[in-house]
Amino acid sequence: MALVPAAFIGLTLALYLITLRYNDADITLVSRGAALARQLAPAAEYGAFSGNPAELRRLADSVRHEADVVAVAFHDHNGVILASVGTLQLAENVTSLPDGWQGSTPDGETLFFHAKIHRARPEFEDPFAQSRTNEGRAATAKMPQALLGSVTVEMSRDAVVASKQKTLVVTILIFLAALL
């Protein structure tokens, strides 16, 4: 009779902490993947603009060494691969994907992160603009950004799954030791 409340409390805490750990592991992987894609897009601007596959391959190689990254591919604005490292499993047409898109394979074991590469055009003050603001300053012109292409990062969930399994085993062992 004395073990029932302790077992209940231990099991409840174990399930709660496992759920938190599982969610944290998934959120961390998704955040890292999205950040990698977002950071690669502006870094690849020159390589995509100049059509320099060696520069893009260098960027892809540097990201490929990150944990969980399986493949990186740079596409031009028509969806043609400019450079890639690894074999991208993405079945979607990259030209139809929006900026910041995230997806996964049907089994959920592989995640995809997609970002558009734009040619940055700085804002500038046009001294010859007809319209003036209230303070008498020249109007600031905004140029639309030209789409140069896109980058897709593929990440595996294998390390996250292994971490979850290890967490489960350790939690079960601690729970059993506490009951003992």
N, C-alpha and C positions, 0 to 999 in steps of 0.2 A: 504494500500500500504506500509506503514511503517513497518508492521509486517512481510512481506514476506522475506526481507533480514535477519532479526533477526531469523526468524523461520528456514530459510535455513541454516544459520551458526550454530544455535543451534542443528539442526537435524544432520548435517554433523559431528560436533564435538562429539555428543552423539554416533553416529554409529561408529566412529573411536575409541573412548575410550572404548566402549563396546567390539569391536573386539579385541583390545589390551588386555583387562582384560580376555576375554575368552581364548585367546591363552596362556597368562601367567598361568592361572589356569591349563590348560591341560599340559603344559610343566612342571610345578612344580610337578604334580602328576606322570608323566612318569619319571622324574628325580629321585624322591624319591623312586619309585618302583625299578628302575634299581639299585640305590645305595644300597637299602636294600638287594637285591639279591646278589650283588657283595660283600657286607660286610658279609653276612651270610655264603657264600661259604668257605672262609678261617677259619671262626670261627667254622665251623662244621667239619673241617678236622679230629680232634681227635675222635669225636663221630662217624663219618662215618668209620674211619679206625678201631676203636676198636669195632664197632657194638654196641655202647652204645645208645639205644633208649631213655633212661632217659635224657642224656645230650642233645640229639637232640631235645627232647620235651621241655626241659627247654629253649633252644634257640628259638624254635618256639613260645613258650608262651610269651617270652619277646618281640618278633616282633609283635605278634598278638595284643598287646596292642597299637601299633602305629595307628595313624589315618588312616582310609580308608582300612586297611588290613583286609581281610576277611578270608584268609586261608594261611597256610604255610605247605609245605610238603617236606620232605627229602627222596630221593630215593637212593638205592644203584646203582652200575654200571650196573645192569641188569634191572633196572626200578622198583624194588620191593620197596614198601614204608617202610622206616625204622621208621619214626615218622611223625605225622602230627597233626595239630591243625586246626579245621574247616574242611569243606568239599570242597575239591578242585574240581572245575567244568571243569578243563582242559581235553579236549577229545584227545589231542595229545599224542603220545608215547614219553615219556621224554627221552628215549635213543637216539631218532633220532633228538632231538632238539640241535642246536649248543649253545655254550657258549655265554651268553649275549642275548639270544633270547627274544623277546617281542612279545606278541600277545594279542588278545582280543576276546570276544565272538562275534557272528554275529551281535548282537544289539549294540555292543560297550560300554555296561554299565559295563563290568568287564574286567580288564586288567590283563595280566599274565607276569611275569618276571622270567626268568630261568637262572641259572648259574651253571656251573660244579664245583664239589668239587675235587680238585687235591691234591695228597700227595706231599707236597713241598720237593724237594730234593735240598739241597744247592750246589752251585758250590764249588769246592775245587781244591787246587793245588796238582797235582800228581807229587811227586818228582821222581818217577820211570818211568815217561813217556819217550818214545823214542824221540819224537820230542821236540825240544827246540825252543824258540823264539829267535829273533835277540839279545835281551839283555841277553840271557843265563838263563832266568827264565824257570821254569817248565811250561808245557802247562796246561791250566785250563780245567778241564773236566766238561762237562755239562751232567747231567743225565736227561733223559726224565721224565716228571712228570707222575705219575700213576693216572689214573682216579679212584676215590673212589665212586663217585655218583654225585648227583645233588640236587639243591634246587629250588623250585618253590614258588613264592610269588603271591598270588591273591589279587588284590585290586579293590575296588568298586569305581565307579565314582559318586555315589549318593551325596556326600558332594560337589563335584565340580559342579554338575548340580544344586544343591540347591543354591550354591554361585552365579552361573550365573543368576539364576532366581531373586535372591535378587538384584544383580547388575542392571539387566534390569528394575525392578520395581523402584528402587531408581533413576536411570537415567531418566526414563519417568517422574517421579514426579518432579525432578529438572528442566527438560525441560519445563514441563507445568507451573511450578512456574515462570520460567524465562519469558515465553510468557505472563503470566498474568501480 
